[in-house]
Amino acid sequence: MKKYISLFLIIVGITTNLFAQQFQKELVKDVGQIMWQTSKKLNYSFKNENSNSLKIQRIEVLSPDISFDFEKSAVAPKADFHVSLTIVCSTLGHFHKRARIYIEGQSQPLLLGIKGEVISIQNRYKGTYSLNIDQVKFSTNKLDFKDVNKGENPMKIIYIKNDSKEFYTPSLMMLPPYLKTISIPEVIAPGREGRILMTLNSSTIKHYGLIQASAYFSRHLGENINKDHQLSIMVLMHAPTALLSEKEKTHAPVAQLDKRSIDCSRIKEKNSVKDEILITNKGGTTLNINSIQVFQPSINISLSEKKIAPGESATLKIKLLKRYLDRSKNKLRVLLTTNDPNSPEIFINLIIGN
């Protein structure tokens, strides 16, 4: 049976309290378990109970894993209309993704949610191993948890192949507290394979933006930390975005950059490359640059002003140092976090070519 959500009181807005209550409530679909590296399409059906036509102005998704489709034309009174959301299951673990539907003439969006769990039944790893510690091989020495929202628990898998003649107990030293591990099996026999399930508990992370840490694989119990056994960990936490009225949006800060990429190809002939980016506040209230984070130790940055008044500008100076390029395999990027509701996170790419 098709489930309709009456939009009559929402669109007409007979009472302010009911109008706000209807739009603030999130309509959530629980999709249960979905296989890893697959996609899932969800269809939401509505009915326009208003006596006037309505039109969807736009849809905003809070995750790059979600795409959407909706009817662009006006919806006649008493007619049905549909919105579809498609989620790509690229990360293991529990998720709760959201989208906002803005109806023409209304200041508050309708909230749609998708929650569920991405699972994998893959038992045998068919890829390559990037790290070898005394004939114990690991599929990766780098974990990237991208586009994480507060409350989500994404999971990554590290596959292990024990080519040594000894039993191996998977172990990680200096693991950050927001990561939990499960080894399957707990002890890997010679010539056998296993895996480590790495689950991120985003609720315990107090900061937003880029979070970087390191852990270290250990081959034997009680051994010293070895930098060659390093597991690099990167988490990109999205800050929650507040719902704004049309009036608040009109006066909100707007970050405008004169460029979002820098050509650093000269680094091949030079020891360093410098450039500047102009950040201008095109909005009506102060633009706050909450943080500036780099993905590589070879990048130096400085900002002339963290609080930018309406109509004013600040200069971001970026310097790339050649001698530190080999210290990390992370992308050459700079991340700005701001109070611009439309650009809470701004990435700047440094390009050196092939």
Legacy VTK file of the C-alpha trace (Angstrom):
# vtk DataFile Version 3.0
C-alpha trace
ASCII
DATASET POLYDATA
POINTS 354 float
0.000 0.000 0.000
1.459 3.364 -1.010
2.197 5.643 1.923
1.161 9.268 1.392
2.367 12.189 3.429
-0.138 14.999 3.353
1.422 18.284 2.336
-1.734 20.390 2.676
-0.912 21.949 6.028
2.732 22.150 5.174
2.310 24.070 1.945
-0.506 26.335 3.038
1.071 26.899 6.453
-2.217 27.451 8.314
-0.407 27.497 11.658
3.239 28.358 12.152
3.798 25.719 14.807
2.392 22.901 12.722
4.282 24.108 9.669
7.620 24.063 11.507
6.877 20.742 13.158
6.022 19.045 9.854
9.155 20.258 8.088
11.563 19.639 10.952
10.550 15.973 11.260
12.770 13.611 9.331
11.192 10.881 7.203
13.506 7.911 7.558
13.631 4.674 5.594
15.557 1.782 7.130
16.919 -0.347 4.285
18.426 -2.973 6.585
21.535 -4.729 5.323
22.998 -3.951 1.892
25.907 -5.653 0.223
29.171 -3.744 -0.037
29.983 -2.103 -3.401
26.388 -2.222 -4.570
23.785 0.533 -4.875
20.273 0.876 -3.502
17.497 3.042 -4.934
14.662 4.278 -2.738
11.470 5.879 -3.970
9.511 8.321 -1.834
5.904 8.994 -2.863
3.945 12.094 -1.850
0.588 13.639 -2.670
-0.138 17.325 -3.048
-3.244 17.838 -0.920
-3.092 21.580 -1.505
-5.528 23.458 -3.754
-2.578 25.092 -5.537
0.292 23.643 -7.524
3.661 23.140 -5.850
7.174 22.769 -7.193
10.372 21.292 -5.823
12.986 24.018 -5.934
16.035 21.893 -5.246
17.361 18.923 -3.289
20.487 19.044 -1.157
22.271 15.827 -0.187
24.692 15.715 2.734
26.832 12.898 1.346
28.568 12.329 -2.010
27.380 8.691 -1.829
23.816 9.823 -2.585
22.348 10.908 -5.920
18.754 11.971 -6.485
16.046 12.455 -9.061
12.749 14.345 -8.852
10.013 15.762 -11.023
11.075 19.186 -12.285
7.633 20.358 -13.379
4.952 21.788 -11.093
2.770 19.260 -9.281
-0.963 19.837 -9.767
-3.390 19.820 -6.816
-4.316 16.317 -5.623
-1.575 14.836 -7.836
1.156 12.420 -6.802
4.839 13.245 -7.072
7.949 11.219 -6.416
11.520 11.637 -5.245
14.145 8.922 -5.654
17.427 8.651 -3.774
20.220 6.265 -4.749
22.963 5.370 -2.291
26.271 3.791 -3.345
27.506 1.394 -0.650
31.242 2.103 -0.721
31.969 1.880 3.023
31.170 -0.985 5.393
29.237 -0.437 8.619
26.128 1.380 9.836
25.103 4.582 8.079
22.473 7.322 8.321
22.416 9.571 5.266
20.169 12.608 4.775
18.699 14.775 2.040
16.726 18.026 2.131
13.875 18.859 -0.224
13.206 22.561 -0.663
9.656 23.388 -1.765
9.192 26.662 -3.650
7.888 29.346 -1.315
8.770 27.532 1.913
11.708 28.466 4.163
12.179 25.040 5.793
13.004 21.877 3.842
11.439 18.460 4.072
14.009 16.036 5.520
14.514 12.543 4.089
16.755 9.962 5.695
18.217 6.583 4.738
19.733 4.321 7.336
21.013 0.795 7.269
24.147 -1.324 7.330
26.603 -2.163 4.554
27.920 -5.707 4.932
30.401 -7.926 3.131
30.528 -11.714 2.852
33.776 -11.700 0.931
35.942 -14.344 2.557
38.876 -14.552 0.173
40.895 -11.495 -0.754
41.954 -11.313 -4.413
43.895 -8.036 -4.371
47.521 -7.147 -3.740
49.361 -6.700 -0.426
51.104 -3.374 0.144
52.907 -4.207 3.414
55.062 -7.228 4.272
56.268 -7.779 7.842
58.378 -10.921 8.188
56.256 -12.771 5.617
52.973 -11.602 7.133
51.320 -9.549 4.404
48.721 -6.781 4.800
46.403 -5.457 2.081
46.977 -1.824 3.068
48.934 0.434 5.380
46.460 3.292 5.047
42.860 3.770 6.222
40.725 6.635 4.897
37.332 7.250 6.479
35.872 9.907 4.184
32.662 11.911 4.477
31.723 10.740 7.974
28.708 12.227 9.743
28.350 12.238 13.516
26.798 8.971 14.711
27.887 6.847 11.753
30.047 3.744 12.265
31.813 2.976 8.982
34.011 -0.097 8.740
37.163 -0.881 6.796
38.769 -4.286 6.261
42.485 -5.079 6.298
43.191 -8.445 4.695
46.100 -10.534 5.983
48.028 -13.427 4.473
50.370 -15.365 6.733
53.179 -16.725 4.532
55.458 -17.322 7.519
55.999 -20.610 9.337
54.588 -19.295 12.619
51.110 -18.617 13.925
50.236 -14.915 13.829
47.964 -12.985 16.207
46.883 -9.701 14.553
47.709 -6.762 16.796
47.898 -2.969 16.471
49.810 -0.709 18.846
48.811 2.906 19.634
45.373 2.477 18.094
43.292 5.667 18.601
40.320 5.234 20.991
37.715 5.939 18.305
38.689 2.759 16.414
37.721 -0.770 17.427
39.146 -3.925 15.875
37.989 -7.505 15.456
40.362 -10.127 14.043
38.921 -13.051 12.071
40.266 -15.508 13.052
41.958 -14.392 16.255
45.047 -16.455 15.329
46.094 -17.011 11.700
47.857 -20.309 11.006
50.852 -20.525 8.624
49.715 -20.412 5.005
46.250 -19.144 5.942
44.406 -15.861 5.482
42.489 -13.587 7.828
41.232 -10.062 8.195
40.968 -7.206 10.662
37.647 -5.361 10.818
38.262 -1.700 11.711
35.130 0.123 12.931
35.045 3.874 13.480
32.942 5.133 16.401
32.289 8.670 15.178
30.225 9.561 18.274
33.405 9.637 20.363
35.166 12.144 18.075
34.844 15.681 19.420
36.384 17.567 16.504
35.327 18.142 12.918
37.312 18.351 9.735
40.477 16.353 9.124
41.678 14.009 11.874
44.939 12.114 11.370
46.564 9.423 13.501
48.881 6.440 13.263
48.872 2.898 14.622
51.518 0.212 14.209
51.269 -3.453 13.289
53.149 -5.719 15.648
54.602 -9.055 14.582
55.405 -10.323 18.069
54.002 -9.523 21.499
55.949 -6.771 23.318
58.029 -5.596 20.363
59.045 -1.959 19.927
57.263 0.403 17.575
58.692 0.301 14.059
57.923 3.178 11.696
58.030 0.740 8.760
55.019 -1.023 10.296
52.923 2.160 10.361
49.205 2.223 9.575
48.183 5.775 8.578
44.648 6.727 9.624
42.652 9.636 8.234
39.101 10.636 9.177
37.149 13.443 7.524
34.306 14.413 9.874
31.513 16.601 8.537
30.290 19.332 10.850
26.501 19.317 11.360
24.726 21.857 9.172
22.057 23.954 10.832
18.720 24.511 9.133
18.404 28.176 8.213
15.381 30.277 7.355
15.331 32.235 4.102
16.122 35.397 6.074
19.100 33.753 7.777
20.352 32.459 4.434
20.187 35.960 2.976
22.501 37.267 5.693
24.723 34.194 6.027
28.449 34.430 5.227
29.512 33.337 1.750
33.096 32.219 1.138
34.435 32.979 -2.323
37.931 31.857 -3.362
39.642 33.262 -6.434
40.881 29.711 -7.138
40.619 26.254 -5.600
43.670 24.617 -7.144
47.321 25.573 -7.417
49.725 24.534 -10.157
52.824 23.235 -8.365
54.475 21.549 -11.356
57.528 23.811 -10.865
58.403 21.754 -7.781
60.183 19.337 -10.122
62.885 21.968 -10.772
62.660 23.960 -7.514
63.011 23.253 -3.802
59.706 24.982 -3.033
56.698 26.563 -4.705
54.635 29.441 -3.285
51.223 30.799 -4.166
48.380 32.824 -2.664
44.604 32.464 -2.622
42.238 35.356 -1.944
39.248 34.516 0.272
36.406 37.049 0.087
33.254 37.173 2.179
30.353 37.853 -0.201
27.731 37.352 2.520
26.048 39.563 5.084
27.700 38.413 8.338
31.246 37.627 9.457
32.889 34.648 7.777
34.843 32.508 10.250
37.685 30.298 9.046
37.380 27.762 11.862
40.376 25.658 10.906
42.978 25.096 8.198
44.340 21.581 7.846
46.867 20.031 5.492
46.984 16.447 4.265
50.753 16.438 3.732
53.671 17.583 5.936
55.210 19.158 2.831
52.551 21.917 2.843
52.994 25.105 4.878
50.141 27.587 5.215
49.411 30.983 6.761
46.225 33.068 6.801
46.157 36.835 7.214
42.756 36.897 8.988
40.478 34.176 10.397
37.429 36.452 10.814
36.460 38.134 7.557
33.863 40.901 7.641
31.250 41.216 4.861
32.884 42.554 1.696
36.392 42.059 3.107
39.094 39.591 2.043
41.915 37.560 3.578
45.000 36.075 1.964
45.890 32.407 2.325
49.579 31.771 1.625
50.546 28.220 0.617
54.065 26.865 0.293
54.985 23.379 -0.956
58.374 22.018 0.190
60.046 19.467 -2.034
62.185 17.820 0.668
59.116 16.571 2.591
57.121 15.217 -0.349
58.209 11.622 0.235
57.134 11.566 3.886
53.493 10.860 3.105
51.460 9.382 0.264
48.407 11.481 1.102
46.952 13.801 -1.510
48.316 17.318 -1.740
45.299 19.123 -0.326
44.363 21.875 2.090
41.052 21.804 3.964
39.283 24.917 5.228
36.322 24.603 7.604
34.039 27.632 7.735
30.683 28.865 9.033
29.412 29.309 5.473
26.303 27.057 5.478
26.767 26.263 1.780
30.535 25.642 2.017
31.319 24.333 5.508
34.308 22.461 4.020
36.465 23.834 1.223
39.232 21.809 -0.404
42.208 23.315 -2.196
44.199 20.960 -4.441
47.913 21.291 -5.133
48.723 19.806 -8.538
52.225 18.705 -9.527
51.310 16.632 -12.603
52.803 13.292 -13.574
LINES 1 355
354 0 1 2 3 4 5 6 7 8 9 10 11 12 13 14 15 16 17 18 19 20 21 22 23 24 25 26 27 28 29 30 31 32 33 34 35 36 37 38 39 40 41 42 43 44 45 46 47 48 49 50 51 52 53 54 55 56 57 58 59 60 61 62 63 64 65 66 67 68 69 70 71 72 73 74 75 76 77 78 79 80 81 82 83 84 85 86 87 88 89 90 91 92 93 94 95 96 97 98 99 100 101 102 103 104 105 106 107 108 109 110 111 112 113 114 115 116 117 118 119 120 121 122 123 124 125 126 127 128 129 130 131 132 133 134 135 136 137 138 139 140 141 142 143 144 145 146 147 148 149 150 151 152 153 154 155 156 157 158 159 160 161 162 163 164 165 166 167 168 169 170 171 172 173 174 175 176 177 178 179 180 181 182 183 184 185 186 187 188 189 190 191 192 193 194 195 196 197 198 199 200 201 202 203 204 205 206 207 208 209 210 211 212 213 214 215 216 217 218 219 220 221 222 223 224 225 226 227 228 229 230 231 232 233 234 235 236 237 238 239 240 241 242 243 244 245 246 247 248 249 250 251 252 253 254 255 256 257 258 259 260 261 262 263 264 265 266 267 268 269 270 271 272 273 274 275 276 277 278 279 280 281 282 283 284 285 286 287 288 289 290 291 292 293 294 295 296 297 298 299 300 301 302 303 304 305 306 307 308 309 310 311 312 313 314 315 316 317 318 319 320 321 322 323 324 325 326 327 328 329 330 331 332 333 334 335 336 337 338 339 340 341 342 343 344 345 346 347 348 349 350 351 352 353
